[in-house]
Amino acid sequence: MAGTLTAETFEKLLASLDADRDRAAVKYEDLRRTLIRFFEWRRAPFPEDHTDEALNRVARKLSEGMEIKNIGGYCHQVARLVCLEALSSVDNKRDPLESGNERAAATTGVDEAVEREIRLTCLDRCLESLPTEGRTLIVEYYQDESRGRIDRRKALATTLGLNREALANRAQRLRDKLEQCVTSCVNQKLAI
């Protein structure tokens, strides 16, 4: 993994998140937490280290003058690449003299990681195919955990002028649509 960032490079990353330094710091922590979960879900070793690597790469791109319109989306794309590198690196570090059964188990783990990545790619593609309003609703609806999720859903229902049951029904319809889209996409990609 590449070296650490300079203070100036880190400041550019924060500035890209928000003009207000305090809000930028909060957004940075939220983004970092999300990326750690991203690596955990993919069973990448050392999720915090890979998260830092992804954020470091983005910060370096910003310091090189690259304009990034959707910083969160770009960070997730970089995280995907870092994750693929990490998973392939784990597989390459295996002892070449492993017995056949152990090697088959290792290959199955990589296959599962590839399938998981295909599912996530399909989810992203299917989310993008939704109208902006639907995409925003489904992302907001499933965003936080525990108490944060409840509060967010109440606020979302109020914003949309819906009661909680109507919001839940709308989110379920969108979720069903996404599930069909993702299943179809995954089946197509795995059939290739």
TORKE-846222 format. One record per residue: x negated, y, z of N, C-alpha, C in turn; residue in three letters; residue number from 1. Coordinates in nm, 4 decimals. Atoms other than C-alpha are relative to their C-alpha. Layout:
N
X | Y | Z | X | Y | Z | X | Y | Z | ALA | NUM
...
END
This chain:
192
-0.0839 | -0.1185 | 0.0000 | 0.0000 | 0.0000 | 0.0000 | -0.0877 | 0.1238 | 0.0000 | MET | 1
0.0762 | -0.1232 | 0.0140 | -0.1113 | 0.3492 | -0.0729 | -0.0175 | 0.0689 | 0.1345 | ALA | 2
0.0315 | -0.0711 | -0.1231 | -0.2494 | 0.5853 | 0.1882 | 0.1133 | 0.0876 | 0.0499 | GLY | 3
-0.1003 | -0.0855 | -0.0622 | -0.0662 | 0.8256 | 0.4097 | 0.0141 | 0.1309 | -0.0765 | THR | 4
-0.0283 | -0.1263 | 0.0669 | 0.0814 | 1.1562 | 0.3002 | -0.0673 | 0.1163 | 0.0697 | LEU | 5
0.0456 | -0.1241 | -0.0606 | -0.0522 | 1.5018 | 0.3553 | 0.1230 | 0.0725 | 0.0547 | THR | 6
-0.1104 | -0.0782 | -0.0568 | 0.1583 | 1.7478 | 0.5535 | 0.0732 | 0.0759 | -0.1107 | ALA | 7
-0.0603 | -0.0761 | 0.1100 | 0.2178 | 1.9509 | 0.2374 | 0.0906 | -0.0883 | -0.0853 | GLU | 8
-0.0787 | 0.0923 | 0.0808 | 0.3427 | 1.6482 | 0.0432 | 0.1279 | -0.0386 | 0.0739 | THR | 9
-0.1166 | 0.0344 | -0.0811 | 0.5756 | 1.5510 | 0.3281 | 0.0987 | 0.1172 | 0.0038 | PHE | 10
-0.0862 | -0.1188 | -0.0004 | 0.7089 | 1.9082 | 0.3411 | 0.0801 | 0.0100 | -0.1300 | GLU | 11
-0.0721 | -0.0027 | 0.1277 | 0.8001 | 1.8853 | -0.0285 | 0.1133 | -0.1016 | 0.0001 | LYS | 12
-0.1052 | 0.1010 | -0.0108 | 0.9933 | 1.5668 | 0.0409 | 0.1153 | 0.0530 | 0.0847 | LEU | 13
-0.1048 | -0.0566 | -0.0855 | 1.1815 | 1.7351 | 0.3259 | 0.0769 | 0.1097 | -0.0728 | LEU | 14
-0.0643 | -0.1104 | 0.0722 | 1.2516 | 2.0416 | 0.1113 | 0.0941 | -0.0519 | -0.1087 | ALA | 15
-0.0874 | 0.0554 | 0.1031 | 1.4016 | 1.8188 | -0.1587 | 0.1287 | -0.0559 | 0.0596 | SER | 16
-0.1194 | 0.0528 | -0.0670 | 1.6466 | 1.6788 | 0.0967 | 0.0958 | 0.1108 | 0.0412 | LEU | 17
-0.0838 | -0.1131 | -0.0400 | 1.7706 | 2.0158 | 0.2247 | -0.0902 | 0.1211 | 0.0210 | ASP | 18
0.0775 | -0.1234 | -0.0178 | 1.6560 | 2.3776 | 0.2329 | -0.0227 | 0.0308 | 0.1479 | ALA | 19
0.0135 | -0.0196 | -0.1438 | 1.7155 | 2.3905 | 0.6094 | -0.0825 | -0.1149 | 0.0580 | ASP | 20
0.0931 | 0.1025 | -0.0478 | 1.4305 | 2.2056 | 0.7821 | 0.0647 | -0.0969 | 0.0983 | ARG | 21
-0.0650 | 0.0885 | -0.0975 | 1.6473 | 2.0699 | 1.0671 | 0.0947 | -0.0977 | -0.0687 | ASP | 22
-0.0906 | 0.0901 | 0.0740 | 1.9116 | 1.9332 | 0.8306 | -0.0811 | -0.0974 | -0.0847 | ARG | 23
0.0858 | 0.0877 | 0.0803 | 1.6348 | 1.7943 | 0.6092 | -0.0553 | -0.1134 | 0.0855 | ALA | 24
0.0537 | 0.1030 | -0.0894 | 1.4877 | 1.6088 | 0.9078 | 0.1057 | -0.1058 | 0.0306 | ALA | 25
-0.1093 | 0.0940 | -0.0262 | 1.8263 | 1.4529 | 0.9863 | 0.0255 | -0.0866 | -0.1232 | VAL | 26
-0.0212 | 0.0749 | 0.1241 | 1.8738 | 1.3535 | 0.6214 | -0.1138 | -0.0989 | -0.0251 | LYS | 27
0.1150 | 0.0882 | 0.0164 | 1.5237 | 1.2078 | 0.6135 | 0.0160 | -0.1239 | 0.0882 | TYR | 28
-0.0181 | 0.1136 | -0.0916 | 1.5949 | 0.9908 | 0.9181 | 0.1127 | -0.0910 | -0.0476 | GLU | 29
-0.1101 | 0.0809 | 0.0534 | 1.9273 | 0.8771 | 0.7681 | -0.0466 | -0.0820 | -0.1204 | ASP | 30
0.0512 | 0.0683 | 0.1187 | 1.7566 | 0.7916 | 0.4393 | -0.0975 | -0.1107 | 0.0397 | LEU | 31
0.0971 | 0.1002 | -0.0460 | 1.4765 | 0.6096 | 0.6193 | 0.0707 | -0.1213 | 0.0597 | ARG | 32
-0.0774 | 0.1095 | -0.0602 | 1.7267 | 0.4044 | 0.8225 | 0.0675 | -0.0846 | -0.1080 | ARG | 33
-0.0669 | 0.0703 | 0.1091 | 1.9178 | 0.3156 | 0.5051 | -0.0995 | -0.0872 | -0.0768 | THR | 34
0.1005 | 0.0770 | 0.0743 | 1.6005 | 0.2049 | 0.3274 | -0.0533 | -0.1169 | 0.0821 | LEU | 35
0.0437 | 0.1127 | -0.0851 | 1.4898 | -0.0062 | 0.6240 | 0.1017 | -0.1125 | -0.0109 | ILE | 36
-0.1047 | 0.1020 | 0.0152 | 1.8250 | -0.1856 | 0.6065 | -0.0074 | -0.0641 | -0.1378 | ARG | 37
0.0142 | 0.0517 | 0.1359 | 1.7756 | -0.2213 | 0.2301 | -0.1047 | -0.1125 | -0.0032 | PHE | 38
0.1054 | 0.1014 | -0.0014 | 1.4497 | -0.4115 | 0.2893 | 0.0365 | -0.1181 | 0.0901 | PHE | 39
-0.0415 | 0.1094 | -0.0892 | 1.5946 | -0.6122 | 0.5789 | 0.0982 | -0.0924 | -0.0712 | GLU | 40
-0.0995 | 0.0813 | 0.0698 | 1.8891 | -0.7286 | 0.3674 | -0.0634 | -0.0890 | -0.1053 | TRP | 41
0.0686 | 0.0789 | 0.1025 | 1.6469 | -0.8518 | 0.1046 | -0.1070 | -0.0902 | 0.0593 | ARG | 42
0.0940 | 0.0841 | -0.0741 | 1.4397 | -1.0272 | 0.3698 | -0.1458 | 0.0258 | -0.0376 | ARG | 43
0.1389 | -0.0375 | 0.0286 | 1.1254 | -0.8383 | 0.2759 | -0.0741 | 0.0073 | 0.1332 | ALA | 44
0.0760 | -0.0100 | -0.1246 | 0.8515 | -0.8690 | 0.5377 | -0.0350 | 0.1461 | 0.0286 | PRO | 45
0.0394 | -0.1343 | -0.0444 | 0.7742 | -0.5516 | 0.7359 | 0.0832 | 0.1105 | -0.0666 | PHE | 46
-0.0868 | -0.0990 | 0.0658 | 1.0763 | -0.3408 | 0.6270 | -0.0406 | 0.1448 | 0.0249 | PRO | 47
0.0385 | -0.1387 | -0.0293 | 0.9487 | -0.0264 | 0.8014 | -0.1184 | 0.0424 | -0.0856 | GLU | 48
0.1176 | -0.0322 | 0.0816 | 0.6172 | -0.0408 | 0.6176 | 0.0385 | 0.0228 | -0.1465 | ASP | 49
-0.0421 | -0.0150 | 0.1395 | 0.7865 | -0.0874 | 0.2807 | 0.0829 | 0.1266 | -0.0191 | HIS | 50
-0.0768 | -0.1243 | 0.0055 | 1.0245 | 0.1976 | 0.3576 | -0.0947 | 0.1187 | -0.0084 | THR | 51
0.0975 | -0.1092 | 0.0022 | 0.7313 | 0.4252 | 0.4316 | -0.0707 | 0.0068 | -0.1355 | ASP | 52
0.0658 | 0.0017 | 0.1310 | 0.5634 | 0.3143 | 0.1094 | 0.0905 | 0.0607 | -0.1065 | GLU | 53
-0.0936 | -0.0547 | 0.0987 | 0.8750 | 0.3943 | -0.0953 | 0.0114 | 0.1514 | 0.0154 | ALA | 54
-0.0113 | -0.1446 | -0.0240 | 0.9125 | 0.7363 | 0.0665 | -0.1297 | 0.0725 | -0.0361 | LEU | 55
0.1288 | -0.0589 | 0.0373 | 0.5404 | 0.8054 | 0.0198 | -0.0114 | 0.0160 | -0.1516 | ASN | 56
0.0063 | -0.0077 | 0.1467 | 0.5666 | 0.7276 | -0.3521 | 0.0875 | 0.1138 | -0.0524 | ARG | 57
-0.0902 | -0.1075 | 0.0427 | 0.8645 | 0.9610 | -0.3901 | -0.0618 | 0.1358 | 0.0325 | VAL | 58
0.0620 | -0.1270 | -0.0406 | 0.6856 | 1.2363 | -0.1975 | -0.1157 | 0.0361 | -0.0925 | ALA | 59
0.1108 | -0.0267 | 0.0911 | 0.3790 | 1.2002 | -0.4197 | 0.0510 | 0.0467 | -0.1365 | ARG | 60
-0.0578 | -0.0433 | 0.1277 | 0.5963 | 1.2294 | -0.7316 | 0.0458 | 0.1455 | 0.0086 | LYS | 61
-0.0441 | -0.1383 | -0.0196 | 0.7485 | 1.5477 | -0.5919 | -0.1191 | 0.0952 | 0.0019 | LEU | 62
0.1173 | -0.0877 | -0.0093 | 0.4044 | 1.6893 | -0.5135 | -0.0708 | 0.0129 | -0.1348 | SER | 63
0.0567 | -0.0072 | 0.1344 | 0.2976 | 1.6115 | -0.8723 | 0.0855 | 0.0870 | -0.0923 | GLU | 64
-0.0831 | -0.0904 | 0.0771 | 0.5792 | 1.8394 | -0.9887 | 0.1210 | -0.0635 | -0.0647 | GLY | 65
-0.1163 | 0.0666 | 0.0578 | 0.8410 | 1.5836 | -1.0844 | 0.1285 | 0.0573 | 0.0609 | MET | 66
-0.1303 | -0.0477 | -0.0480 | 1.1973 | 1.7187 | -1.0602 | 0.0907 | -0.1199 | 0.0166 | GLU | 67
-0.0897 | 0.1116 | -0.0286 | 1.4356 | 1.4734 | -0.8958 | 0.1340 | 0.0594 | 0.0406 | ILE | 68
-0.1324 | -0.0577 | -0.0278 | 1.8040 | 1.5642 | -0.9089 | 0.0721 | -0.0742 | 0.1109 | LYS | 69
-0.0670 | 0.0804 | -0.1014 | 1.9382 | 1.2769 | -0.6974 | -0.1066 | -0.0706 | 0.0821 | ASN | 70
0.1129 | 0.0515 | -0.0780 | 1.6727 | 1.2198 | -0.4336 | 0.0338 | -0.1341 | 0.0657 | ILE | 71
-0.0399 | 0.1260 | -0.0641 | 1.8677 | 0.9453 | -0.2532 | -0.0012 | -0.1152 | -0.0982 | GLY | 72
-0.0026 | 0.1038 | 0.1026 | 1.9282 | 0.7475 | -0.5703 | -0.1395 | -0.0360 | -0.0476 | GLY | 73
0.1378 | 0.0250 | 0.0439 | 1.5671 | 0.7881 | -0.6794 | -0.0759 | -0.0802 | 0.1053 | TYR | 74
0.0665 | 0.0745 | -0.1084 | 1.4443 | 0.6676 | -0.3383 | 0.0418 | -0.1462 | -0.0021 | CYS | 75
-0.0457 | 0.1384 | 0.0053 | 1.6597 | 0.3566 | -0.3716 | -0.0607 | -0.0750 | -0.1190 | HIS | 76
0.0630 | 0.0649 | 0.1151 | 1.5203 | 0.2847 | -0.7173 | -0.1465 | -0.0338 | 0.0292 | GLN | 77
0.1398 | 0.0259 | -0.0378 | 1.1640 | 0.3175 | -0.5872 | -0.0056 | -0.1133 | 0.1021 | VAL | 78
-0.0041 | 0.1067 | -0.1005 | 1.2565 | 0.0967 | -0.2906 | 0.0202 | -0.1363 | -0.0662 | ALA | 79
-0.0200 | 0.1265 | 0.0722 | 1.3783 | -0.1711 | -0.5332 | -0.1322 | -0.0518 | -0.0567 | ARG | 80
0.1293 | 0.0404 | 0.0567 | 1.0407 | -0.1712 | -0.7063 | -0.0956 | -0.0476 | 0.1094 | LEU | 81
0.0866 | 0.0384 | -0.1110 | 0.8533 | -0.1838 | -0.3757 | 0.0426 | -0.1368 | 0.0535 | VAL | 82
-0.0515 | 0.1274 | -0.0493 | 1.0775 | -0.4714 | -0.2645 | -0.0410 | -0.1147 | -0.0926 | CYS | 83
0.0406 | 0.1046 | 0.0946 | 1.0124 | -0.6699 | -0.5819 | -0.1496 | -0.0291 | 0.0113 | LEU | 84
0.1442 | 0.0182 | -0.0180 | 0.6383 | -0.6124 | -0.5370 | -0.0271 | -0.0793 | 0.1275 | GLU | 85
0.0218 | 0.0669 | -0.1282 | 0.6600 | -0.7230 | -0.1731 | 0.0386 | -0.1472 | -0.0079 | ALA | 86
-0.0447 | 0.1390 | 0.0091 | 0.8568 | -1.0382 | -0.2510 | -0.0913 | -0.0821 | -0.0899 | LEU | 87
0.0903 | 0.0754 | 0.0863 | 0.6278 | -1.1379 | -0.5372 | -0.1354 | -0.0164 | 0.0665 | SER | 88
0.1270 | 0.0089 | -0.0716 | 0.3240 | -1.0656 | -0.3204 | 0.0045 | -0.1104 | 0.1047 | SER | 89
-0.0150 | 0.1076 | -0.0997 | 0.4567 | -1.2985 | -0.0485 | -0.0125 | -0.1338 | -0.0687 | VAL | 90
0.0063 | 0.1260 | 0.0725 | 0.5013 | -1.5731 | -0.3069 | -0.1416 | -0.0284 | -0.0487 | ASP | 91
0.1355 | 0.0191 | 0.0509 | 0.1519 | -1.5172 | -0.4508 | -0.0996 | -0.0341 | 0.1102 | ASN | 92
0.0916 | 0.0278 | -0.1102 | -0.0085 | -1.5452 | -0.1057 | 0.0133 | -0.1425 | 0.0522 | LYS | 93
-0.0181 | 0.1375 | -0.0445 | 0.1174 | -1.9022 | -0.0603 | -0.1197 | -0.0848 | -0.0418 | ARG | 94
0.1114 | 0.0910 | 0.0266 | -0.1405 | -2.1767 | -0.0500 | 0.0280 | -0.0790 | -0.1279 | ASP | 95
-0.0244 | 0.0711 | 0.1255 | -0.1761 | -2.3192 | -0.4036 | -0.0018 | -0.1515 | 0.0164 | PRO | 96
0.0076 | 0.1435 | -0.0222 | -0.2380 | -2.6634 | -0.2529 | 0.1183 | -0.0531 | 0.0803 | LEU | 97
-0.1182 | 0.0457 | -0.0720 | 0.1040 | -2.6814 | -0.0873 | 0.0548 | -0.1234 | -0.0678 | GLU | 98
-0.0610 | 0.1186 | 0.0589 | 0.2844 | -3.0087 | -0.1338 | 0.1179 | 0.0436 | -0.0868 | SER | 99
-0.1081 | -0.0311 | 0.0926 | 0.5562 | -3.0225 | -0.3992 | 0.1261 | 0.0470 | 0.0695 | GLY | 100
-0.1237 | -0.0381 | -0.0682 | 0.8451 | -3.0009 | -0.1500 | -0.0098 | 0.1402 | 0.0568 | ASN | 101
0.0172 | -0.1341 | -0.0553 | 0.7044 | -2.6930 | 0.0221 | 0.0007 | 0.1040 | -0.1115 | GLU | 102
0.0049 | -0.0931 | 0.1138 | 0.6379 | -2.5305 | -0.3155 | 0.1407 | 0.0212 | -0.0564 | ARG | 103
-0.1372 | -0.0118 | 0.0491 | 0.9946 | -2.6059 | -0.4287 | 0.0816 | 0.0898 | 0.0921 | ALA | 104
-0.0725 | -0.0841 | -0.0960 | 1.1285 | -2.4453 | -0.1101 | -0.0398 | 0.1469 | -0.0192 | ALA | 105
0.0458 | -0.1376 | 0.0209 | 0.9137 | -2.1364 | -0.1757 | 0.0635 | 0.0575 | -0.1263 | ALA | 106
-0.0596 | -0.0456 | 0.1253 | 1.0433 | -2.1137 | -0.5324 | 0.1479 | 0.0314 | 0.0204 | THR | 107
-0.1416 | -0.0248 | -0.0281 | 1.4012 | -2.1420 | -0.4066 | 0.0162 | 0.1332 | 0.0709 | THR | 108
-0.0076 | -0.1281 | -0.0698 | 1.3357 | -1.8463 | -0.1721 | -0.0123 | 0.1162 | -0.0968 | GLY | 109
0.0165 | -0.1067 | 0.0986 | 1.2173 | -1.6357 | -0.4641 | 0.1232 | 0.0066 | -0.0881 | VAL | 110
-0.1213 | 0.0019 | 0.0806 | 1.5159 | -1.7485 | -0.6721 | 0.1139 | 0.0696 | 0.0727 | ASP | 111
-0.1035 | -0.0662 | -0.0785 | 1.7446 | -1.6367 | -0.3910 | -0.0224 | 0.1507 | 0.0013 | GLU | 112
0.0303 | -0.1432 | 0.0005 | 1.5670 | -1.3010 | -0.3796 | 0.0350 | 0.0613 | -0.1349 | ALA | 113
-0.0327 | -0.0496 | 0.1339 | 1.6048 | -1.2612 | -0.7557 | 0.1516 | 0.0079 | -0.0165 | VAL | 114
-0.1459 | -0.0012 | 0.0102 | 1.9734 | -1.3552 | -0.7371 | 0.0591 | 0.1149 | 0.0821 | GLU | 115
-0.0462 | -0.1101 | -0.0843 | 2.0246 | -1.1081 | -0.4522 | -0.0230 | 0.1339 | -0.0707 | ARG | 116
0.0316 | -0.1232 | 0.0726 | 1.8546 | -0.8385 | -0.6607 | 0.0947 | 0.0190 | -0.1187 | GLU | 117
-0.0961 | -0.0068 | 0.1106 | 2.0792 | -0.9214 | -0.9572 | 0.1350 | 0.0471 | 0.0518 | ILE | 118
-0.1282 | -0.0407 | -0.0588 | 2.3842 | -0.8884 | -0.7325 | 0.0003 | 0.1496 | 0.0318 | ARG | 119
0.0074 | -0.1417 | -0.0355 | 2.2681 | -0.5496 | -0.6080 | -0.0045 | 0.0890 | -0.1244 | LEU | 120
0.0029 | -0.0750 | 0.1257 | 2.1909 | -0.4297 | -0.9603 | 0.1401 | 0.0061 | -0.0603 | THR | 121
-0.1373 | 0.0033 | 0.0516 | 2.5381 | -0.5395 | -1.0680 | 0.0910 | 0.0895 | 0.0836 | CYS | 122
-0.0806 | -0.0868 | -0.0854 | 2.6914 | -0.3644 | -0.7677 | -0.0221 | 0.1460 | -0.0374 | LEU | 123
0.0298 | -0.1377 | 0.0392 | 2.5149 | -0.0413 | -0.8637 | 0.0674 | 0.0338 | -0.1333 | ASP | 124
-0.0594 | -0.0227 | 0.1325 | 2.6310 | -0.0767 | -1.2245 | 0.1525 | 0.0123 | 0.0120 | ARG | 125
-0.1457 | -0.0036 | -0.0166 | 2.9902 | -0.1476 | -1.1166 | 0.0440 | 0.1255 | 0.0747 | CYS | 126
-0.0322 | -0.1248 | -0.0698 | 2.9886 | 0.1445 | -0.8735 | -0.0033 | 0.1175 | -0.0964 | LEU | 127
0.0122 | -0.1084 | 0.0977 | 2.8719 | 0.3725 | -1.1549 | 0.1166 | 0.0011 | -0.0983 | GLU | 128
-0.1114 | 0.0061 | 0.0959 | 3.1607 | 0.2501 | -1.3718 | 0.1303 | 0.0543 | 0.0594 | SER | 129
-0.1199 | -0.0555 | -0.0630 | 3.4159 | 0.3741 | -1.1174 | 0.0075 | 0.1502 | -0.0250 | LEU | 130
-0.0115 | -0.1461 | 0.0061 | 3.5570 | 0.7242 | -1.1503 | -0.0679 | 0.0613 | 0.1234 | PRO | 131
0.0734 | -0.0647 | -0.1083 | 3.3678 | 0.9713 | -0.9310 | 0.0776 | -0.0025 | 0.1312 | THR | 132
-0.0826 | -0.0023 | -0.1209 | 3.6573 | 0.9997 | -0.6854 | 0.0037 | -0.1373 | 0.0680 | GLU | 133
-0.0038 | 0.1352 | -0.0547 | 3.6805 | 0.6217 | -0.6420 | -0.1343 | -0.0421 | 0.0567 | GLY | 134
0.1346 | 0.0338 | -0.0459 | 3.3053 | 0.5805 | -0.6100 | -0.0291 | 0.0691 | 0.1325 | ARG | 135
0.0216 | -0.0743 | -0.1241 | 3.2896 | 0.8521 | -0.3444 | 0.0800 | -0.0622 | 0.1133 | THR | 136
-0.0846 | 0.0584 | -0.1037 | 3.5803 | 0.6972 | -0.1551 | -0.0591 | -0.1297 | 0.0527 | LEU | 137
0.0475 | 0.1314 | -0.0445 | 3.4356 | 0.3458 | -0.1455 | -0.1325 | 0.0112 | 0.0734 | ILE | 138
0.1291 | -0.0185 | -0.0676 | 3.0862 | 0.4627 | -0.0500 | 0.0211 | 0.0613 | 0.1378 | VAL | 139
-0.0282 | -0.0642 | -0.1289 | 3.2190 | 0.6904 | 0.2236 | 0.0694 | -0.0969 | 0.0949 | GLU | 140
-0.0801 | 0.0895 | -0.0828 | 3.4618 | 0.4245 | 0.3486 | -0.0869 | -0.1045 | 0.0691 | TYR | 141
0.0826 | 0.1075 | -0.0555 | 3.1919 | 0.1615 | 0.4047 | -0.1370 | 0.0467 | 0.0476 | TYR | 142
0.1336 | -0.0521 | -0.0257 | 2.9011 | 0.3892 | 0.4975 | -0.0550 | -0.0287 | 0.1392 | GLN | 143
0.0581 | 0.0081 | -0.1337 | 2.8521 | 0.3968 | 0.8754 | 0.0348 | -0.1302 | 0.0699 | ASP | 144
-0.0281 | 0.1156 | -0.0837 | 2.8552 | 0.1334 | 1.1457 | 0.0748 | 0.0449 | 0.1245 | GLU | 145
-0.0716 | -0.0158 | -0.1261 | 3.0750 | 0.1043 | 1.4563 | 0.0760 | 0.1324 | 0.0110 | SER | 146
-0.0753 | -0.1221 | -0.0281 | 3.1974 | 0.4363 | 1.5970 | -0.0138 | 0.1022 | -0.1133 | ARG | 147
0.0196 | -0.0919 | 0.1119 | 3.0479 | 0.6382 | 1.3132 | 0.0926 | -0.0325 | -0.1159 | GLY | 148
-0.0879 | 0.0431 | 0.1083 | 3.2515 | 0.4345 | 1.0658 | 0.1435 | 0.0444 | 0.0277 | ARG | 149
-0.1367 | -0.0385 | -0.0371 | 3.5768 | 0.5011 | 1.2520 | 0.0197 | 0.1498 | -0.0192 | ILE | 150
-0.0095 | -0.1459 | 0.0134 | 3.5122 | 0.8751 | 1.2697 | -0.0029 | 0.0425 | -0.1466 | ASP | 151
0.0112 | -0.0346 | 0.1427 | 3.4110 | 0.8909 | 0.9021 | 0.1305 | -0.0319 | -0.0719 | ARG | 152
-0.1247 | 0.0386 | 0.0666 | 3.7257 | 0.7063 | 0.7949 | 0.1136 | 0.0942 | 0.0373 | ARG | 153
-0.1024 | -0.0972 | -0.0409 | 3.9464 | 0.9408 | 0.9979 | -0.0180 | 0.1297 | -0.0789 | LYS | 154
0.0287 | -0.1246 | 0.0730 | 3.7771 | 1.2421 | 0.8376 | 0.0316 | -0.0163 | -0.1483 | ALA | 155
-0.0264 | 0.0261 | 0.1411 | 3.8025 | 1.0845 | 0.4911 | 0.1500 | -0.0008 | -0.0270 | LEU | 156
-0.1457 | 0.0035 | 0.0149 | 4.1740 | 1.0158 | 0.5368 | 0.0570 | 0.1420 | 0.0052 | ALA | 157
-0.0464 | -0.1386 | -0.0127 | 4.2286 | 1.3764 | 0.6477 | -0.0341 | 0.0797 | -0.1258 | THR | 158
0.0443 | -0.0713 | 0.1201 | 4.0283 | 1.5129 | 0.3540 | 0.0863 | -0.0345 | -0.1207 | THR | 159
-0.0783 | 0.0443 | 0.1154 | 4.2274 | 1.3055 | 0.1051 | 0.1508 | 0.0157 | 0.0207 | LEU | 160
-0.1427 | -0.0174 | -0.0283 | 4.5599 | 1.3806 | 0.2741 | 0.0749 | -0.1315 | 0.0085 | GLY | 161
-0.0597 | 0.1329 | -0.0115 | 4.6268 | 1.0121 | 0.3433 | 0.0058 | -0.0420 | 0.1460 | LEU | 162
0.0071 | 0.0597 | -0.1333 | 4.7179 | 0.8192 | 0.6535 | -0.1018 | -0.1136 | -0.0064 | ASN | 163
0.1080 | 0.1004 | -0.0026 | 4.4705 | 0.5508 | 0.7633 | 0.0363 | -0.1264 | -0.0770 | ARG | 164
-0.0412 | 0.1213 | 0.0714 | 4.6758 | 0.2631 | 0.6206 | -0.0101 | 0.0188 | -0.1516 | GLU | 165
0.0086 | -0.0280 | 0.1437 | 4.6991 | 0.4266 | 0.2776 | -0.1464 | 0.0031 | -0.0451 | ALA | 166
0.1427 | -0.0028 | 0.0316 | 4.3243 | 0.4912 | 0.2840 | -0.0561 | -0.1423 | -0.0046 | LEU | 167
0.0471 | 0.1388 | -0.0033 | 4.2586 | 0.1279 | 0.3807 | 0.0479 | -0.0767 | -0.1229 | ALA | 168
-0.0528 | 0.0678 | 0.1191 | 4.4845 | 0.0060 | 0.0971 | -0.0748 | 0.0422 | -0.1256 | ASN | 169
0.0724 | -0.0514 | 0.1170 | 4.3127 | 0.2283 | -0.1574 | -0.1422 | -0.0576 | -0.0025 | ARG | 170
0.1361 | 0.0555 | -0.0078 | 3.9689 | 0.1136 | -0.0360 | 0.0008 | -0.1494 | -0.0343 | ALA | 171
-0.0072 | 0.1435 | 0.0296 | 4.0793 | -0.2520 | -0.0562 | 0.0181 | -0.0238 | -0.1496 | GLN | 172
-0.0182 | 0.0146 | 0.1453 | 4.1999 | -0.2099 | -0.4154 | -0.1314 | 0.0263 | -0.0736 | ARG | 173
0.1296 | -0.0295 | 0.0619 | 3.8672 | -0.0501 | -0.5087 | -0.0998 | -0.1126 | 0.0260 | LEU | 174
0.0917 | 0.1096 | -0.0343 | 3.6788 | -0.3243 | -0.3265 | 0.0289 | -0.1236 | -0.0850 | ARG | 175
-0.0374 | 0.1143 | 0.0844 | 3.8740 | -0.5943 | -0.5145 | -0.0482 | 0.0194 | -0.1432 | ASP | 176
0.0450 | -0.0321 | 0.1353 | 3.7983 | -0.4211 | -0.8435 | -0.1525 | -0.0153 | -0.0105 | LYS | 177
0.1464 | 0.0129 | -0.0016 | 3.4285 | -0.3984 | -0.7525 | -0.0421 | -0.1466 | 0.0059 | LEU | 178
0.0346 | 0.1414 | -0.0146 | 3.4204 | -0.7638 | -0.6496 | 0.0147 | -0.0737 | -0.1328 | GLU | 179
-0.0196 | 0.0623 | 0.1311 | 3.5636 | -0.8734 | -0.9855 | -0.1107 | 0.0420 | -0.0967 | GLN | 180
0.1036 | -0.0520 | 0.0890 | 3.3177 | -0.6517 | -1.1715 | -0.1359 | -0.0620 | 0.0314 | CYS | 181
0.1299 | 0.0555 | -0.0410 | 3.0168 | -0.7736 | -0.9708 | -0.0070 | -0.1484 | -0.0337 | VAL | 182
-0.0009 | 0.1434 | 0.0296 | 3.1172 | -1.1402 | -1.0060 | -0.0197 | -0.0239 | -0.1495 | THR | 183
0.0130 | 0.0137 | 0.1451 | 3.1556 | -1.1020 | -1.3821 | -0.1421 | 0.0336 | -0.0455 | SER | 184
0.1351 | -0.0440 | 0.0361 | 2.8240 | -0.9152 | -1.4132 | -0.1043 | -0.1047 | 0.0398 | CYS | 185
0.0969 | 0.0994 | -0.0491 | 2.6325 | -1.1699 | -1.2019 | 0.0084 | -0.1269 | -0.0849 | VAL | 186
-0.0163 | 0.1196 | 0.0810 | 2.7794 | -1.4618 | -1.3977 | -0.0625 | 0.0174 | -0.1370 | ASN | 187
0.0612 | -0.0269 | 0.1303 | 2.6711 | -1.2985 | -1.7240 | -0.1517 | -0.0034 | 0.0080 | GLN | 188
0.1457 | -0.0072 | -0.0112 | 2.3181 | -1.2311 | -1.6003 | -0.0609 | -0.1360 | 0.0325 | LYS | 189
0.0538 | 0.1313 | -0.0353 | 2.2724 | -1.5786 | -1.4507 | 0.0158 | -0.1003 | -0.1133 | LEU | 190
-0.0213 | 0.0899 | 0.1135 | 2.4015 | -1.7419 | -1.7697 | -0.1073 | 0.0180 | -0.1064 | ALA | 191
0.1013 | -0.0312 | 0.1031 | 2.1223 | -1.5796 | -1.9749 | -0.1173 | -0.0938 | 0.0090 | ILE | 192
END
